[in-house]
Amino acid sequence: MPERERAFQRMVAELATTLAAGIGARHDAAIDLALAQTGEFVGADRAYLMVFDRAANTSSNTHEWCRPGIEPQREHLQGVPLDVMPWFVERIDEGPVLVDDVRAMPPTATVERELLEMQGIRSISIVPVAGTEGVAGFVGFDAVRELRHWVPEEIELLSVLATIIGSMIERERAFQALDDQRRRVQAMLDAIPDLVFSIHEDGRILYAKPSSDLVVPAEDARGRPMRELIDPRLADELLEVVRLALHERGVVKEHGYELDIPGVGRQAFEARFAAHAPDEATAIVRNVTEQKEARRVIEDHRRRLEALARQQAEAEHTLRHRIAAEVHDGIAQELAMARLLTGKAADESSPGRTLGLLAEVLDGAVQHVNELTREIDPPTLRSLGLLPALREVGETLARRHGVSFSLEERGVPSAEWPRADRALMYWSSRELMVNVVRHARATRLVVRVRWFPTAMSVEVEDDGVGLVGEPTPGFGLFRVREGLRLAGGELIMCPRSPHGLQATLELPWRGT
């Protein structure tokens, strides 16, 4: 066997030994040594490793060996965009790239040629480093002092180097991923305040989180049967749940129990078991005493609230029925009689416009009274407040009349507004909203509630016909305007362009 071939084989074996030892902290030192060995062997002036960052689309020189007297380039080759060397990148995906004379590179490699000449490189050979997701980078030899013709043995050695380095990179990435995963899992365990442990199907504790609140320290619990740590009967109950979790892998099994804790009293716990191996399960045990007591208190309050709600509903029903009966049997009957008398008077004498208007107003009054018997005391306003009550009105109108509705709130009330003022703004806003769907022929209704330090306002905006198509202002708008005026507020009506109307109700803060 020729001496050159035997030397090559010794070099490959030495290279494999060097890189095989490069685990963990020795990873970088092993690559540096391998580059030096191969560079010296082939007589190169520079040997190096470039690693791609596909996410950033860059390449960086991570390791470099230089012959004495050759200027290093590593610090100048960090984060180099792959886009600036398209000729190299295109060919490195297909295999080795050999350039015996940089000056003879084709015109399509002008950028690469200029970069290489700036580094004093006369000949270059590079071989791709394969990764799990394609080419991960490349290793290369540079000839600076003189031109070189790269022989097959040198390219083969470079390929061996690239192959082993590629395996090392992937191995280190796998180790790093496992280490990152281990740290994440440990961080999650540390963040969980509950008792966390692993248990064998025979009942032995295999692992316990150091901060876990066990009967004994976590390190003393490992390897001991659970029956030695807690009441044997409870241990048998929990072990049965463990076996169920092992039998139904992928299903979390739960078990609740109570214990008397010295110095604390009766405590409630919830244990969850999930299989992570054929004969091992992970357990998380949480003290749920406070949650259980809170649920009991909440359930007790819920029953009391339901009872109060029934009582309130019954009282409201009685009150509404009484008011409705009084309105219907009193005012409504009187208005209906007035309507009959007006019609009779109109028949017995010459029709008068005044009597006709009176009949129209009275007819509307009868209808309004009938509506008031159903809506005289909206519970939403009393129990939830102004915004929910206005939303209820708007959604009802949108549903009945096919308009779009939106409600907006700006600012925060500085204090609790008096009930009378909230009722005034509700009924006034409701009147404007009803007018929109009755008279404006609008398709959109927007209500904006604004809270100021010393005042509030409600804007009712629509895209209808505005004031032009509205009939003679009736009692509704008169009542709104006068009610606000008496409370120190006002109603402002502003036409919108190109059509529509914005009505603003303003009311100052008057204290409780």
BELCOR-V614383 format. One record per run of one state. SS is the DSSP state (alpha for helix, beta for strand, coil for the rest). FROM is the first residue (numbers start at 1). TO is the last residue. If there is no record, write none. Layout:
ss = [SS	SS]
from = [FROM	FROM]
to = [TO	TO]
This chain:
ss = [coil	alpha	coil	alpha	coil	beta	coil	beta	coil	alpha	coil	beta	alpha	coil	beta	coil	alpha	coil	alpha	coil	beta	coil	beta	coil	alpha	coil	beta	coil	beta	coil	alpha	coil	beta	alpha	coil	alpha	coil	beta	coil	beta	coil	beta	coil	alpha	coil	alpha	coil	alpha	coil	alpha	coil	beta	coil	alpha	coil	beta	coil	beta	coil	alpha	coil	beta	coil	beta	coil]
from = [1	3	21	24	43	46	54	58	67	74	77	80	82	93	97	100	102	105	107	119	123	132	134	144	152	192	195	201	204	209	218	222	225	226	229	232	248	253	262	265	278	280	288	289	349	353	376	379	384	386	402	404	411	419	440	444	452	455	463	475	487	490	496	501	509]
to = [2	20	23	42	45	53	57	66	73	76	79	81	92	96	99	101	104	106	118	122	131	133	143	151	191	194	200	203	208	217	221	224	225	228	231	247	252	261	264	277	279	287	288	348	352	375	378	383	385	401	403	410	418	439	443	451	454	462	474	486	489	495	500	508	512]
